[in-house]
Amino acid sequence: MAFVPWVCFIGLVLALLALDLGVLNRGSHVISARAALWWTAFWIGLSGLFAIFIYFAYENYWLGIGHTVGHDLGGQRAAFEYAAGYLVEKSLSLDNIFVIALIFTYFRVPREYQHRTLFWGIIGALVMRGAMIAAGSELINRFSWTNYLFGGLLIFTAVRMMVTEADKIDPEKSLLVRLARHIYRVSDRLDGKKFFTRIHGKRAMTLLFVVLLAIEGADVLFAVDSIPAIFAITKDPFLVFTSNIFAILGLRSLFFALAAAMHKFRYIKQSLVFLLATIGVKMLLAHHFEIPTWVSLLVIVVILSVGVLASLWDNWRGGGGGASEPPSAGGTSVDDGWNIDA
């Protein structure tokens, strides 16, 4: 019975993805900002409903959850840990949105093909995140010093994020992209929405598949940051996995809703730096001083709120002189990847 909750959750995720690509977004088309906002609200609402399920499941041991699956936390603590983990993953994905926009702009991907590319990027991210969460959970359970390793990694990541400019990233330098170009024939052109085509009768990857690889490579780097962060919130593998997956599922719609306006939130990056550093310190102190989950959740909300409110205040005052504009790498027009129809 221990595997039943996992199978049910994965089945739910696959059904939602099939509904998304197979029914609602079957053809290639531009996702409007309005539709993206509705989808974003849908994913956030669904994540909230799942938090309610988490409360009752851990409180009443439904399907063995909290007993044979996960840890015996009680409904309230489990719901708090799920919510905190979801907020951390969702907030860290904001930086990922900027990089995805850079990749689309760099390779001049038409907007009607961006949704399909991101869909398959999300599929790959789900598989990789699942494997990395399983490995991280095993490490933490076997070796207590892993807490210090993850805590130090988060603080290092915070420092790196503070000094690195996202618009200086070169998608062509992605390890997956370079490896693909080395071992397989690659076309430098698009062939509609296809990932593979033929050049002089020989099978080759299209430029759209190269874009997909660049997105997957970026997600691996972000996962190295975000997965240790969520283990600082909860050690329960079921909560880690479900909160992480729900945050990723909403990333695609969040991209189309916010990408064109991300440069207006100039203080979000500072909030994320402070958030990662705070979580890193929490993880370093985990064996010596336990911080209640509700306190962690409150701190996360406050840190993110300060960044958002400071950005809105700066925009209202007519500031933004130092805000970074959407990237236009490789001489590409900003319109090619950032301007989203309303």
C-alpha positions as CSV (number, residue, x, y, z in Angstrom):
1,M,0.0,0.0,0.0
2,A,3.0,2.3,0.5
3,F,3.2,3.0,-3.3
4,V,-0.5,3.8,-3.7
5,P,-0.3,7.6,-2.9
6,W,2.7,8.0,-5.2
7,V,1.0,6.2,-8.1
8,C,-2.2,8.3,-7.5
9,F,-0.3,11.6,-7.5
10,I,1.8,10.7,-10.6
11,G,-1.4,9.6,-12.3
12,L,-3.0,12.9,-11.5
13,V,0.0,14.8,-12.9
14,L,0.0,12.8,-16.1
15,A,-3.8,13.3,-16.6
16,L,-3.4,17.1,-16.2
17,L,-0.5,17.2,-18.6
18,A,-2.5,15.1,-21.1
19,L,-5.5,17.4,-20.8
20,D,-3.2,20.4,-21.3
21,L,-1.3,19.3,-24.5
22,G,-3.8,16.8,-25.9
23,V,-7.0,18.7,-25.5
24,L,-6.7,22.4,-24.5
25,N,-3.5,23.3,-26.3
26,R,-3.4,20.8,-29.1
27,G,-2.3,23.1,-31.9
28,S,0.6,25.5,-32.0
29,H,-0.6,29.0,-31.0
30,V,0.4,32.1,-29.1
31,I,-0.6,32.0,-25.5
32,S,-2.2,35.3,-24.5
33,A,-1.4,37.0,-21.3
34,R,-5.0,36.7,-20.2
35,A,-5.1,32.9,-20.8
36,A,-1.8,32.6,-19.0
37,L,-3.1,34.4,-16.0
38,W,-6.2,32.1,-15.9
39,W,-3.9,29.0,-16.1
40,T,-1.7,30.5,-13.4
41,A,-4.7,31.0,-11.1
42,F,-5.8,27.4,-11.9
43,W,-2.5,25.9,-10.9
44,I,-2.2,28.0,-7.8
45,G,-5.8,27.1,-6.8
46,L,-5.1,23.4,-7.4
47,S,-2.0,23.6,-5.3
48,G,-4.1,25.1,-2.5
49,L,-6.7,22.4,-2.8
50,F,-3.9,19.8,-2.5
51,A,-2.7,21.6,0.7
52,I,-6.1,20.9,2.2
53,F,-5.8,17.3,1.1
54,I,-2.4,17.1,2.7
55,Y,-3.9,18.3,6.0
56,F,-6.6,15.7,6.2
57,A,-4.4,12.9,4.7
58,Y,-1.7,13.4,7.4
59,E,-4.2,14.0,10.1
60,N,-6.2,10.8,9.3
61,Y,-3.5,8.6,7.7
62,W,-5.4,8.3,4.4
63,L,-3.8,5.7,2.1
64,G,-1.1,5.3,4.8
65,I,0.1,8.9,4.3
66,G,2.0,10.0,7.4
67,H,2.4,6.4,8.5
68,T,3.8,4.1,5.7
69,V,4.3,7.1,3.4
70,G,6.1,10.2,4.6
71,H,6.6,11.1,8.2
72,D,4.1,11.2,11.1
73,L,3.8,15.0,11.3
74,G,0.2,15.6,11.9
75,G,-2.1,17.5,9.6
76,Q,-1.2,21.1,10.5
77,R,2.5,20.7,10.4
78,A,2.4,18.8,7.2
79,A,0.2,21.4,5.5
80,F,2.6,24.2,6.7
81,E,5.6,22.3,5.4
82,Y,3.9,21.7,2.1
83,A,2.9,25.4,1.7
84,A,6.4,26.6,2.7
85,G,8.1,24.2,0.3
86,Y,5.7,25.3,-2.5
87,L,6.4,29.0,-1.9
88,V,10.1,28.4,-1.9
89,E,10.0,26.5,-5.2
90,K,7.6,28.9,-6.8
91,S,9.7,32.0,-5.8
92,L,13.0,30.4,-7.0
93,S,11.3,29.6,-10.4
94,L,11.0,33.4,-11.0
95,D,14.7,33.6,-11.8
96,N,14.2,30.6,-14.1
97,I,11.6,32.5,-16.1
98,F,14.1,35.2,-17.0
99,V,16.6,32.6,-18.3
100,I,13.9,30.8,-20.3
101,A,13.0,34.1,-21.9
102,L,16.6,34.7,-22.7
103,I,16.9,31.3,-24.4
104,F,13.8,31.9,-26.5
105,T,15.0,35.3,-27.5
106,Y,18.6,34.1,-28.3
107,F,17.4,31.4,-30.6
108,R,14.6,33.5,-32.1
109,V,11.8,31.0,-31.3
110,P,8.4,32.1,-32.6
111,R,5.9,32.6,-29.9
112,E,3.5,30.0,-31.3
113,Y,6.1,27.2,-30.7
114,Q,7.1,28.3,-27.2
115,H,4.3,26.6,-25.4
116,R,5.0,23.2,-26.9
117,T,8.7,23.5,-26.2
118,L,8.1,24.5,-22.6
119,F,5.6,21.6,-22.2
120,W,8.2,19.0,-23.0
121,G,10.7,21.0,-21.0
122,I,8.4,20.5,-18.0
123,I,8.1,16.8,-18.7
124,G,11.9,16.5,-18.6
125,A,12.1,18.6,-15.5
126,L,9.6,16.4,-13.6
127,V,11.7,13.3,-14.3
128,M,15.0,15.0,-13.3
129,R,13.5,16.6,-10.2
130,G,12.0,13.2,-9.1
131,A,15.5,11.5,-9.5
132,M,17.3,14.4,-7.7
133,I,14.7,14.4,-4.8
134,A,15.1,10.7,-4.4
135,A,18.9,11.0,-4.3
136,G,18.8,14.0,-1.9
137,S,16.4,12.2,0.4
138,E,18.6,9.1,0.6
139,L,21.7,11.2,1.3
140,I,20.0,13.1,4.1
141,N,18.7,9.9,5.7
142,R,22.0,8.2,5.5
143,F,24.5,11.0,6.3
144,S,23.8,13.7,8.8
145,W,26.6,15.9,7.4
146,T,24.5,16.4,4.2
147,N,22.7,19.2,6.0
148,Y,25.9,21.2,6.2
149,L,26.7,20.4,2.6
150,F,23.3,21.6,1.4
151,G,23.4,24.7,3.7
152,G,26.8,25.7,2.4
153,L,25.6,25.2,-1.2
154,L,22.6,27.4,-0.7
155,I,24.8,30.2,0.8
156,F,27.2,29.8,-2.1
157,T,24.3,30.0,-4.6
158,A,23.0,33.2,-2.9
159,V,26.4,34.8,-3.4
160,R,26.6,33.6,-7.0
161,M,23.1,34.9,-7.8
162,M,24.0,38.3,-6.3
163,V,27.1,38.8,-8.5
164,T,25.8,37.0,-11.7
165,E,23.8,38.9,-14.3
166,A,21.2,36.6,-16.0
167,D,21.4,38.4,-19.3
168,K,25.1,37.5,-19.6
169,I,24.2,33.8,-19.8
170,D,25.1,32.2,-23.2
171,P,22.6,29.3,-24.0
172,E,25.1,27.9,-26.5
173,K,27.5,27.0,-23.7
174,S,25.0,24.7,-22.0
175,L,26.5,21.3,-21.5
176,L,23.6,19.5,-23.0
177,V,23.6,21.8,-26.1
178,R,27.3,21.3,-26.7
179,L,27.1,17.5,-26.2
180,A,24.2,17.3,-28.6
181,R,26.0,19.3,-31.3
182,H,29.0,17.0,-30.8
183,I,27.3,13.6,-31.1
184,Y,24.3,14.3,-33.4
185,R,23.6,16.2,-36.6
186,V,22.0,19.5,-35.8
187,S,20.0,21.8,-38.1
188,D,20.4,25.5,-37.5
189,R,16.8,26.1,-38.7
190,L,13.3,25.5,-37.4
191,D,11.1,23.0,-39.2
192,G,7.7,24.1,-37.8
193,K,7.0,22.6,-34.4
194,K,9.2,19.5,-35.1
195,F,12.1,18.5,-32.9
196,F,13.7,16.3,-35.6
197,T,14.0,16.7,-39.3
198,R,16.1,15.4,-42.3
199,I,19.1,17.1,-43.9
200,H,20.0,15.5,-47.3
201,G,18.1,12.4,-46.2
202,K,19.8,12.1,-42.8
203,R,18.0,12.5,-39.5
204,A,18.9,15.7,-37.6
205,M,17.8,17.7,-34.6
206,T,16.0,21.0,-35.3
207,L,16.9,24.2,-33.6
208,L,13.7,23.8,-31.5
209,F,15.2,20.6,-29.9
210,V,18.4,22.5,-29.2
211,V,16.3,25.1,-27.4
212,L,14.6,22.3,-25.4
213,L,18.0,21.0,-24.4
214,A,19.1,24.5,-23.3
215,I,16.0,24.8,-21.1
216,E,16.6,21.4,-19.6
217,G,20.2,22.3,-18.8
218,A,19.0,25.5,-17.2
219,D,16.5,23.6,-15.1
220,V,19.2,21.2,-13.8
221,L,21.2,24.2,-12.6
222,F,18.1,25.7,-10.9
223,A,17.3,22.3,-9.3
224,V,20.7,22.1,-7.7
225,D,19.7,25.3,-5.9
226,S,16.0,24.7,-5.2
227,I,16.0,21.1,-4.1
228,P,18.4,21.6,-1.2
229,A,16.3,24.6,-0.3
230,I,13.1,22.6,0.1
231,F,15.0,19.9,2.2
232,A,15.7,22.8,4.6
233,I,11.9,23.1,5.0
234,T,10.9,19.5,5.2
235,K,12.6,16.1,5.1
236,D,9.3,14.3,4.2
237,P,9.9,12.9,0.7
238,F,6.2,13.0,-0.2
239,L,5.9,16.7,0.7
240,V,9.2,17.5,-1.0
241,F,8.0,15.8,-4.2
242,T,4.4,17.1,-4.4
243,S,5.2,20.7,-3.5
244,N,8.1,20.7,-6.0
245,I,6.0,19.2,-8.8
246,F,3.1,21.6,-8.3
247,A,5.5,24.5,-8.5
248,I,6.9,23.2,-11.7
249,L,3.5,22.5,-13.3
250,G,2.6,26.2,-12.9
251,L,5.9,27.4,-14.3
252,R,4.8,27.3,-18.0
253,S,1.7,29.5,-17.5
254,L,3.6,31.8,-15.1
255,F,6.2,32.4,-17.8
256,F,3.6,33.6,-20.3
257,A,1.9,35.7,-17.7
258,L,5.0,37.4,-16.3
259,A,7.9,37.2,-18.8
260,A,7.2,40.5,-20.5
261,A,7.0,42.3,-17.1
262,M,9.7,40.6,-15.1
263,H,12.1,43.5,-15.6
264,K,9.8,45.7,-13.6
265,F,10.3,43.6,-10.5
266,R,13.8,44.8,-10.0
267,Y,14.0,43.8,-6.3
268,I,12.9,40.2,-6.7
269,K,16.5,39.1,-7.3
270,Q,17.6,40.6,-4.0
271,S,14.7,38.9,-2.2
272,L,15.7,35.5,-3.7
273,V,19.3,36.1,-2.6
274,F,18.3,36.8,0.9
275,L,15.8,33.9,0.9
276,L,18.5,31.4,-0.2
277,A,21.0,32.7,2.3
278,T,18.4,32.5,5.1
279,I,17.4,28.9,4.2
280,G,21.1,28.0,4.0
281,V,21.7,29.3,7.6
282,K,18.6,27.4,8.8
283,M,20.0,24.2,7.3
284,L,23.4,24.8,8.9
285,L,21.7,25.2,12.3
286,A,19.2,22.3,11.9
287,H,21.1,19.9,14.2
288,H,21.5,22.6,16.9
289,F,18.4,24.7,16.8
290,E,15.0,23.8,15.3
291,I,13.0,26.6,13.8
292,P,9.2,26.0,13.8
293,T,7.7,25.4,10.4
294,W,5.2,28.3,10.8
295,V,8.0,30.7,11.5
296,S,9.8,29.5,8.4
297,L,6.6,30.0,6.4
298,L,6.2,33.5,7.8
299,V,9.8,34.5,7.0
300,I,9.4,33.3,3.4
301,V,6.2,35.3,2.9
302,V,7.8,38.4,4.5
303,I,11.0,38.2,2.4
304,L,9.1,37.8,-0.9
305,S,6.6,40.4,0.0
306,V,9.3,43.0,0.7
307,G,10.8,42.4,-2.8
308,V,7.5,42.7,-4.6
309,L,6.3,45.7,-2.6
310,A,9.6,47.5,-3.0
311,S,9.5,46.9,-6.8
312,L,5.9,48.2,-7.1
313,W,6.8,51.2,-5.0
314,D,9.8,51.9,-7.2
315,N,7.7,51.6,-10.4
316,W,5.0,53.9,-8.9
317,R,7.6,56.5,-8.1
318,G,8.7,56.4,-11.7
319,G,12.0,54.6,-10.9
320,G,13.5,51.6,-12.7
321,G,16.5,53.4,-14.1
322,G,18.7,50.6,-12.8
323,A,16.3,47.8,-13.7
324,S,17.5,45.3,-16.2
325,E,15.5,45.2,-19.4
326,P,14.4,41.9,-21.0
327,P,17.4,40.3,-22.7
328,S,18.0,40.6,-26.4
329,A,21.0,38.3,-26.9
330,G,22.6,37.6,-30.2
331,G,21.2,40.8,-31.8
332,T,17.7,39.5,-31.5
333,S,14.8,41.9,-31.3
334,V,13.1,42.0,-27.9
335,D,9.8,41.5,-29.6
336,D,10.8,38.1,-30.8
337,G,10.6,36.5,-27.4
338,W,9.2,38.9,-24.9
339,N,6.2,40.7,-26.3
340,I,3.2,38.6,-25.4
341,D,-0.2,39.3,-26.9
342,A,-2.8,40.6,-24.4
